[in-house]
Amino acid sequence: MAILGARYTVDVDRTIRKSNILLRLFLCFDIFFLISAIVNLVWFSPAQAHDEILGPYRRHILLCMIGFFTTSFICNSLAIYGVSSWKRGFILPWLVFFSAVKIFLALAFISNVLNRPLNLDQLFLLLLLMSIMSAWRHMQVHYILMGLPRPSFVITDVEGNNGKPNERDLPPKYEDVAEIPPKYDEATMKPSEP
């Protein structure tokens, strides 16, 4: 456990596990959206561009999506490496990139609330903003923890050696036992009669 300030205590092992899960989840999202955007771009027919809602901007939107998720993929990969090797410099690109994402989502949410009536898009933006803010705060705590010395993970086998590497935990010898077994009551020693 690490103590941060006067009132915060953090379980380092738990934070590391959560960071790995979070970053791998973000990496899966990146891979999914990259593949879907590339497939959509490859199968994109310019003749259908004017019939759809996005119209002629579809290709540009897909290229922007590919650029965004490629950048996110690189930042998540660097952060995974930084968490596993305990090098905090590799988490900085993730923190900077997702700070920009937080700012963009907050501005989009404010603009949507001010310019449109209450709708489901606003709820989706709010949930997305809150989840990104929560993930960013978790990674910020992890970055601060990485400023402390790296924790050493000691695994001891409780049943096998009680933390002593080369000794066996044998039962005591009969000669070493000083206590005499208790005498039993005669009522318990008699065989039960039918």
Number of C-alpha atoms within 10 A of each C-alpha: 10 12 11 12 7 6 6 8 11 14 11 16 13 10 16 17 11 16 21 16 13 17 22 16 12 17 19 14 15 21 15 12 16 20 14 15 20 15 12 14 17 10 9 14 10 12 8 10 15 12 10 10 9 12 12 15 12 18 19 12 14 19 13 13 17 20 13 16 20 16 16 21 21 15 23 26 18 20 27 22 16 18 22 12 11 21 16 17 14 20 24 17 17 25 20 13 15 18 15 12 16 19 13 13 18 17 12 16 19 14 12 16 15 10 8 10 9 11 10 9 13 18 13 12 17 17 12 16 20 15 13 17 17 12 18 18 13 16 24 16 14 21 21 12 22 19 11 9 8 12 13 7 7 7 7 12 11 9 8 12 14 12 13 12 10 7 10 10 11 7 6 8 7 7 6 7 8 7 6 6 6 6 6 8 8 7 8 8 8 8 7 7 4 3
